[in-house]
Amino acid sequence: MSYCGYCGRGGHNRRTCPTRKKNLATAAEGGNLYAKAELERKASPRTCGFCNLRGHDRRTCEHLKSSVEELGKINLQVRKEIHKRAKAHNFGVGSLVSLKTSDYVNGTYVKSEMFGIVQRIDWDRVGFDNEWDQSSNYTDPVAVQFILNANQSGNQPSHVRYFTFPFEVGYLGDMQRDSFSHWRFDGDLKITNAVRGDKEGDSSLLDLTGCRGLAKKTIKDREWGHGYASRRIDMAKRVIENFTSREE
């Protein structure tokens, strides 16, 4: 049982507490402006933080539920597509990847190439935002442990960094890698030797429940409103139409 934060009794909360309402009413009759404002605020209909309509909140918002469902289905389609492409390129845990980088050596920047091993892929974080040019630190699911390159000292430990998928796996557009300017791939993983391991653990994550949960978390954590969520969903549908039409 939950207990009221005002009177300490069970069965109600601070917002609906009868003791608090009684005390506010008494204070308001005595001219207390704060008490008057509280009573008026509580008497007015709620405004939903997602759709901005009155009479409900985010917890019961039908627009939010609909957006979560739509984005969840989109996440599932994207996750299945990326998973299929990863298998087609034999990319997964154990794959050798490279990353072009610049190191500051003896007062100047020296371009080099780092190599690493894919340690894991967090498929439960894979959705529409993992399409390669929508990347962000929030969604990067590929964990890579790097090996020291020639410009690093031998006493530095190897380190794990997180990335989106290599272009061949994660890009859902209709253009090839060589159609883009070279600078667009700075910081992008490149498959060097694709040897998949046996610890994928991904098949159970290719379901709507997990994709719906990712959608709900995305909307909540990024504070998406109804209008912005709708625009993102429409854009995602166009991306999906793009790669599904190429398969027909």
Phi, psi and omega per residue, in radians:
M1 nan 2.397 3.073
S2 -1.484 2.701 -3.102
Y3 -2.139 2.550 -3.106
C4 -1.191 2.356 3.110
G5 -1.350 -0.092 -3.126
Y6 -1.769 -0.934 -3.082
C7 -1.821 -0.238 3.106
G8 1.485 -0.005 -3.136
R9 -1.547 2.795 -3.121
G10 -1.594 2.902 3.045
G11 1.669 -0.100 3.100
H12 -2.737 3.055 3.102
N13 -2.063 -3.073 -3.091
R14 -1.088 -0.647 -3.080
R15 -1.146 -0.629 -3.081
T16 -1.816 0.168 -3.060
C17 -1.085 2.094 3.138
P18 -1.155 -0.593 3.121
T19 -1.136 -0.743 3.132
R20 -1.146 -0.744 3.121
K21 -1.068 -0.704 3.130
K22 -1.133 -0.770 -3.136
N23 -1.166 -0.659 3.100
L24 -1.138 -0.715 3.138
A25 -1.107 -0.738 3.114
T26 -1.096 -0.772 -3.140
A27 -1.161 -0.648 -3.134
A28 -1.158 -0.656 3.094
E29 -1.123 -0.486 3.120
G30 -1.488 0.044 3.082
G31 1.701 0.155 3.135
N32 -1.262 2.005 -3.067
L33 -1.209 -0.631 3.129
Y34 -1.104 -0.755 3.141
A35 -1.106 -0.697 3.104
K36 -1.093 -0.782 -3.137
A37 -1.108 -0.698 3.126
E38 -1.118 -0.734 3.138
L39 -1.161 -0.701 3.124
E40 -1.197 -0.672 -3.133
R41 -1.165 -0.727 -3.121
K42 -1.226 -0.440 -3.113
A43 -1.413 -0.354 -3.113
S44 -1.387 2.638 3.136
P45 -1.102 2.613 3.077
R46 -1.215 2.648 3.030
T47 -2.007 2.195 -3.105
C48 -1.223 2.340 3.140
G49 -1.326 -0.163 -3.132
F50 -1.712 -0.936 -3.064
C51 -1.795 -0.136 3.116
N52 1.181 0.239 3.061
L53 -1.576 2.658 -3.113
R54 -1.529 2.774 3.028
G55 1.753 -0.058 3.110
H56 -2.760 3.079 3.081
D57 -2.177 -3.081 -3.104
R58 -1.053 -0.558 -3.061
R59 -1.098 -0.574 -3.098
T60 -1.980 0.189 -3.055
C61 -1.222 2.112 3.122
E62 -1.232 -0.553 3.095
H63 -1.136 -0.692 3.114
L64 -1.161 -0.769 3.118
K65 -1.051 -0.729 3.132
S66 -1.138 -0.707 3.137
S67 -1.158 -0.712 3.109
V68 -1.085 -0.731 -3.134
E69 -1.142 -0.777 -3.140
E70 -1.133 -0.820 -3.126
L71 -1.184 -0.563 3.076
G72 -1.087 -0.759 3.108
K73 -1.138 -0.652 3.094
I74 -1.147 -0.777 3.104
N75 -1.001 -0.703 -3.137
L76 -1.132 -0.752 3.132
Q77 -1.120 -0.737 3.131
V78 -1.162 -0.741 -3.122
R79 -1.089 -0.738 3.121
K80 -1.141 -0.690 -3.136
E81 -1.150 -0.802 3.138
I82 -1.151 -0.666 3.101
H83 -1.096 -0.717 3.124
K84 -1.124 -0.732 -3.140
R85 -1.203 -0.632 3.101
A86 -1.071 -0.745 3.116
K87 -1.169 -0.663 -3.128
A88 -1.132 -0.587 3.124
H89 -1.671 0.127 3.123
N90 1.003 0.585 -3.092
F91 -1.716 2.275 3.121
G92 -3.130 -2.805 3.132
V93 -1.056 2.244 -3.111
G94 1.761 -0.179 3.136
S95 -1.205 2.498 3.041
L96 -1.567 2.231 -3.140
V97 -2.244 2.813 3.111
S98 -2.235 2.803 -3.109
L99 -2.542 2.167 3.089
K100 -1.371 2.380 -3.064
T101 -2.578 3.004 3.062
S102 -2.203 2.300 3.122
D103 -2.022 2.492 3.124
Y104 -1.510 1.864 -3.062
V105 -2.208 2.110 3.083
N106 0.907 0.806 3.040
G107 1.453 0.127 3.139
T108 -2.552 2.767 3.127
Y109 -1.556 2.256 -3.133
V110 -2.051 2.175 3.118
K111 -1.319 2.409 -3.140
S112 -2.636 -3.107 -3.130
E113 -2.273 2.224 3.107
M114 -1.747 2.607 3.111
F115 -2.128 2.527 -3.140
G116 -2.644 2.974 -3.139
I117 -1.991 2.322 3.070
V118 -1.190 2.059 -3.114
Q119 -1.522 -0.670 3.119
R120 -2.870 2.833 3.036
I121 -2.216 2.078 -3.124
D122 -1.483 1.484 -3.069
W123 -1.137 -0.428 3.134
D124 -1.225 -0.155 3.086
R125 -1.852 0.116 -3.070
V126 -1.618 2.174 3.100
G127 -2.776 -2.747 -3.060
F128 -1.029 -0.619 -3.102
D129 -1.230 -0.071 3.079
N130 -1.582 -0.100 3.009
E131 -0.979 2.372 -2.728
W132 -0.983 -0.690 -3.100
D133 -1.567 0.239 2.999
Q134 -1.960 0.428 -2.983
S135 -1.229 2.697 3.043
S136 -2.804 2.816 3.127
N137 -1.109 -0.387 -3.105
Y138 -1.187 -0.548 -2.976
T139 -1.970 -0.171 -3.035
D140 -0.991 2.054 -3.002
P141 -1.827 -0.185 -3.024
V142 -1.679 1.996 3.135
A143 -1.648 2.155 -3.098
V144 -2.131 2.263 3.040
Q145 -1.738 2.094 -3.036
F146 -1.579 2.644 3.060
I147 -1.732 2.586 -3.137
L148 -1.052 2.433 3.038
N149 -1.688 3.131 -2.998
A150 -1.164 -0.371 -3.081
N151 -1.615 -0.054 -3.134
Q152 -1.746 2.593 3.128
S153 -1.298 2.647 -3.045
G154 -1.232 -0.221 -3.121
N155 -1.596 0.074 3.092
Q156 -1.522 2.308 -3.139
P157 -1.295 2.670 3.031
S158 -1.170 2.688 -3.040
H159 -2.372 2.741 -3.125
V160 -1.848 2.296 3.061
R161 -2.248 2.807 -3.067
Y162 -1.992 2.445 -3.072
F163 -2.445 2.860 2.878
T164 -1.364 3.091 -3.094
F165 -1.247 2.688 3.006
P166 -0.981 2.722 -3.057
F167 -0.880 -0.820 -3.059
E168 -1.075 -0.432 -3.113
V169 -1.681 -0.792 -2.932
G170 -1.666 -0.334 -3.091
Y171 -1.385 2.144 -3.053
L172 -1.809 0.189 3.104
G173 -1.414 -2.953 -3.082
D174 -1.957 0.267 3.138
M175 -1.898 2.627 3.123
Q176 -1.477 2.834 -3.125
R177 -0.992 -0.705 -3.078
D178 -1.294 -0.026 3.083
S179 -1.490 -0.193 -3.106
F180 -1.762 2.710 3.044
S181 -1.118 2.593 -3.061
H182 -1.057 -0.624 -3.057
W183 -1.117 -0.346 -3.125
R184 -1.211 -0.196 -3.096
F185 -1.849 0.158 3.036
D186 -1.079 2.229 -3.111
G187 1.404 0.172 -3.120
D188 -1.723 2.359 3.101
L189 -1.172 2.547 3.054
K190 -2.201 2.298 3.129
I191 -1.254 2.121 3.128
T192 -1.772 -0.794 3.111
N193 -2.572 1.831 -3.043
A194 -1.551 1.774 3.076
V195 -2.244 1.742 -3.071
R196 -1.229 2.469 3.061
G197 -1.510 -3.038 -3.095
D198 -1.749 -0.018 -3.024
K199 -1.870 0.941 -3.112
E200 -1.254 -0.871 3.113
G201 1.033 0.598 -2.999
D202 -1.921 -0.322 -3.002
S203 -1.074 -0.638 -3.111
S204 -1.284 -0.211 -3.112
L205 -1.643 -0.066 3.131
L206 -1.560 1.032 3.138
D207 -2.396 2.836 -3.042
L208 -1.215 -0.562 -3.085
T209 -1.031 -0.872 3.140
G210 -1.152 -0.658 3.139
C211 -1.205 -0.582 3.073
R212 -1.199 -0.679 3.099
G213 -1.114 -0.678 3.091
L214 -1.125 -0.700 3.116
A215 -1.092 -0.776 -3.139
K216 -1.103 -0.732 3.139
K217 -1.160 -0.701 3.141
T218 -1.092 -0.840 -3.131
I219 -1.108 -0.696 -3.107
K220 -1.257 -0.894 -3.044
D221 -1.171 -0.564 -3.129
R222 -1.669 0.064 3.057
E223 0.965 0.788 3.095
W224 -1.235 2.333 2.983
G225 -1.566 3.088 -3.062
H226 -1.092 -0.780 -3.098
G227 -1.109 -0.790 -3.120
Y228 -1.192 -0.730 3.119
A229 -1.042 -0.707 -3.140
S230 -1.118 -0.711 3.132
R231 -1.153 -0.711 3.116
R232 -1.122 -0.715 -3.139
I233 -1.141 -0.743 3.109
D234 -1.080 -0.723 3.121
M235 -1.132 -0.711 3.137
A236 -1.117 -0.671 3.118
K237 -1.096 -0.656 3.126
R238 -1.171 -0.653 3.093
V239 -1.120 -0.764 -3.134
I240 -1.139 -0.729 3.089
E241 -1.043 -0.578 -3.121
N242 -1.140 -0.878 -3.079
F243 -1.439 -0.386 3.067
T244 -1.330 -0.582 3.122
S245 -1.170 -0.480 3.137
R246 -1.288 -0.347 -3.127
E247 -1.483 -0.315 -3.084
E248 -1.343 nan nan
